[in-house]
Amino acid sequence: MTYATGRLHEEIAYVAYHFHWSLEEILDLEHHDRRRFTEQIAVLVTRAAGEG
């Protein structure tokens, strides 16, 4: 199974933007770990938007 390149780029940009991690650090993550980080970032962003 392949992973859509566009989706991969979105995940990389999302994590890099919010955590300021390098491309190398993000690509070193296993796919499921990277997905968990994107999900948790989304929770934090949604929560912060609700508090603002």
Contacts in CASP RR format, 6 or more apart in sequence:
PFRMAT RR
TARGET T0000
AUTHOR 0000-0000-0000
METHOD contacts of the structure
MODEL  1
MTYATGRLHEEIAYVAYHFHWSLEEILDLEHHDRRRFTEQIAVLVTRAAG
EG
3 31 0 8 1.000
11 26 0 8 1.000
11 34 0 8 1.000
11 35 0 8 1.000
11 38 0 8 1.000
12 23 0 8 1.000
12 26 0 8 1.000
12 27 0 8 1.000
14 38 0 8 1.000
14 41 0 8 1.000
15 21 0 8 1.000
15 26 0 8 1.000
15 34 0 8 1.000
15 37 0 8 1.000
15 38 0 8 1.000
15 41 0 8 1.000
16 22 0 8 1.000
16 23 0 8 1.000
16 26 0 8 1.000
18 41 0 8 1.000
18 44 0 8 1.000
18 45 0 8 1.000
19 37 0 8 1.000
19 41 0 8 1.000
26 34 0 8 1.000
29 37 0 8 1.000
END
